[in-house]
Every structure is written in structure tokens, then in C-alpha cells.
Amino acid sequence: MTAATQGLKGIPPSLRLIAGLALAFANFMVILDLTIANVSIPHIAASLGVSLEQGAWVITSYAIAEAICVPLTGWIALRFGSVRTFLFSMVGFGVFSMLCGLSVSIEMLVLCRIGQGIFGAFLMPMSQTLLLRVFPPEQQNLAMGMWAMTLLLGPALGPIIGGWLTDNWSWHWIFLINVPIAVIATIGSAFLLRPIETDRQIIPIDYVGLILLVIWVGCLQIILDIGRNHDWFSDPLIVALAITSAIAFLIFVIWELTEDNPMVDLRVLRHRGLSVSLVVLSISFGGYFAGFVIVPQWQQAWLGFTATQAGYSSSFTAIAALLTAPIVVFLMPRFDPRLLISAGIVWLAVIGLTRTLWTTDSDFWTLSSPQFVMGLGMTFLMLPIMTLTLNTVEKHEVASAAGLQSFMRTIATAFATSISLTYWGDTQRATRNDIVAVLEPSAADSAISGLGFSPEAALQLLSNMVEQEATTLSLIHVFWTTSVMLFIAAALIWLAPRPKREGGVSIGH
């Protein structure tokens, strides 16, 4: 009898939903923290007396710590047990959240954000793994639906909640709000999840693998964070970090594939379904997240949206995803998951193309409607691909696969953020130069001056009009590029083998 089977018998059916909600809320809390601080950076920087660039390390420090620790999930779970790892991570995340809220200096805040990232990294894949153990096979599509909703709701609600708390209370509360959630989830999980604990295995620590992981992931994350401000590879520092990261990554792969007890079990990538799904997930999530990062900035900088309004506009995606989740859960056992995934990605790509019709005159609903329609297809991607990913590995490899899945999402998010902002900025400058080249400044200046503006005011107005148009056109370029990426991902998913058990996940049972 497996641990998972024992767990199902030990958890009454009436309590499985409560246990599932506790796990889902834990993941929601972690995902929320990825974006909740974004809109609060100006307030944090002003409060602690630092620059905006220094304040940005509040986000960077969390991302670096999370990216480094996510791949360790499989080893940690085997060494200490799945439930123990989850509970310890929840306590640690709650403690560091409280310390973040009590921080009185940027140094203290960054250090505590690193602590948050370390423990948050384990919470994401462990909540996913434990959800599969809580519910029986026939209900595991529901389990993945609950988990996926947190993945969609977190980024959407983060800016809204963060902006509201900062405006009406203070930035400290964007971290302190995690404390009661962590306490409730920890207490509930400690009682409910005990029957599904896994056996501990005495595994030696792979110190070499850990050091190599820290080096290559840390260097990569720093490159992505500071590359835009350092003109990328024209800066010797970026070149040095890139070379160091590449060498460390190569040695890391060789070491982990030959080590008897690897820190990160890369051997799970032998499953073609897992490796293909991870590639497709990375491309699709990166393509989606690129727009998620850029659109709110464009709305606030050039369309006069407040941070809260931009957050509301983004949240329509999550609202729509909630509406279609039950439909996807119903369809998953009845259709090849590759078909659902491909259809969902194509849907995102097509809606991305409709956003190329946006103009500087677009109002709130013109911009929000595509966000809503896009959300209708998100669940067709997220739910089936997560179940397909974990359904291709052996029972003892689930934690490692879930850890790699979370790691790829984290890396995809980092790449999407950095590359999309760079591409947007470069395209904006090129487009502005093209507009200026065909513009007749004297005629335009005379026309504006004829409206009663002074020459100086006319020149400034003209400059703003050019900048606004260039920014919008460059945004459209980003939409075209991401749509092409999504179409490619929709085709790549068919390289994965047809799953043995369609629509569901039999892992651990």
C-alpha cells in the first residue's frame, strides 16, 4: 500500500476540499508575492531613503532566491518528507514575511526577501505535489484546477492588492498580510496532511551540485535584472557573468547526470513528455507574461491609467479563467490533453494578434476586453499541461518533476520580463527615429502653434505625441512577436507522446 493510498483512507472525503484549499491558498500567497511589491517600489524607496534602482532589489532578491531553490525541491522532499517540507516552508515564509513588514532599512528588507524566496520556492511545487495526493484519481483534475487558478489569480491580483494596501495603509502591509494566511494554512495542513506524509530517505548532500546551481542561476538572474541598464553584452561585467554562468551550467549538468545522489534529478528529463511539456510551458508562459508586464506600464505611462486601474484591467484575465476552469476540468478526461493545450495556446496567439489593433485612443474597456477573452483560453493551456507534465514520470519522480516545472516557469518569467522590456525599449527608439525621419517638424510646429500654444509648448507637445505613438507601435511589435512564439509552442506540444491516461493524473496512487 502506497503512502498516497494510505493518505486517501486517512483523510475523510469531507475534509479533502478543505485540505486542498489550504494547499491552494499557500501557493496563492507565494504567487501573489511575485507581483504585489511591484507597484509599491516607489513608496518603499521613498520610505527607506533609497533610489528606485536600489528599491528594485526588493523584487530581484526574491526572484534570485526562488530561482536557485526551486530545483532543490525534489531532493528536499525525499530527505525530509513532503508534508514536513511543506509545513517548514510555510512557517519560514510566514516568519520572513513578518520580518519584511517590520524592516527599517533596505538591507534588512532585501535580506528578508531572500528568506521569503527560499521558502516560497519549495511551497509552489510541494503544494502541487500534495494536492495530487489529497484527491483520488477521478478528482485530480479538480485538484490541478484549484492549483492553476492560484497561478493565474496571483499575478492579476498582486498589483491591485499591493496598490490598495500601499495607498490606504502602508507598504509594510503587503508583507504582513501573509502572516495570518501562513498561520491558518500551517495549522490546517499540520492536522489534515499528516496521513499523506512520505517516508524520509537518508540522502547525502550534493554540495558540488548546490554550489554550481547557486553560481549559474545567480549569475543568470543578475544578468536579466541589470542587463537593460548596462547595455547588455557591451558591458564587460555582463560578459563575465554570462561566461561564468555558462561554464557553471555545463559543469552542473555533467555533474548532476553522473552523481549518484544529485541535488537536482535531471534524469527525469529522459521522459519525452516531460521535456517537451517544459519547453512548451516556458514559451507559452513567457509569451503570456511579456504582455502582462508591458501593458500595465504602457497604460500608466501613456494612457493616464492609475496603478489600480491597470491592475483591474489585468485582472480580467484571471476572472475569465475562473469561468472556464470547470469546463476544462470536464473536458480533460474526454480529450487528448495535447489537443486542449494546443487549442489554448492558439487562442492566446489569436487574441494577441487582436491587441495589435490597439491605439493611443483606446479606452479602458477596449483594452480590458481582450484581456478577458484571453483568460478564456488560459485554463486550456495551464490545467492540461500541468497534468500532462506530471503524468509522464514515475511515482518517485513527481517531486523532482514538479520542482523543474516551477523552475522553468520562474526562469520563463524572468526572461520574459527582461527581454520584453528590452525589445520594447529598443523598438520604441527605432520607431521614434523612423517617425522623426518622415515628420516635417516645422509644419507640425506651425499647426500646433496655430492652436494657441507657445513655440516651446508646441515643441514639447509634438515631442510627447511622437513618443506616445512610438511607444504604442513598439508595443504592437511585441504582440506580433509573442503571437508567433505562441503559434510555435502550439505545434511543439504534439512532439510529446500521447499520455497513457488521458486527462488525469495517476501519480502517487
Secondary structure, 3 states (H helix, E strand, C coil): CCHHHHHHHHCCHHHHHHHHHHHHHHHHHHHHHHHCCHHHHHHHHHHHCCCHHHHCHHHHHHHHHHHHHHHHHHHHHHHHCHHHHHHHHHHHHHHHHHHHHCCCCHHHHHHHHHHHHHHHHHHHHHHHHHHHHHCCHHHHHHHHHHHHHHHHHHHHHHHHHHHHHHHHCCCCHHHHCHHHHHHHHHHHHHHHCHHHCCCCCCCCCCHHHHHHHHHHHHHHHHHHHHCHHHCHHHCHHHHHHHHHHHHHHHHHHHHHHHCCCCCCCHHHHHCHHHHHHHHHHHHHHHHHHHHHHHHHHHHHHHCCCCHHHHHHHHHHHHHHHHHHHHHHHHHCCCCCHHHHHHHHHHHHHHHHHHHHHCCCCCCHHHHHHHHHHHHHHHHHHHHHHHHHHHHCCCHHHHHHHHHHHHHHHHHHHHHHHHHHHHHHHHHHHHHHHHHHHHCCHHHHHHHHHCCCCCHHHHHHHHHHHHHHHHHHHHHHHHHHHHHHHHHHHHHHHHHCCCCCCCCCCCCCC
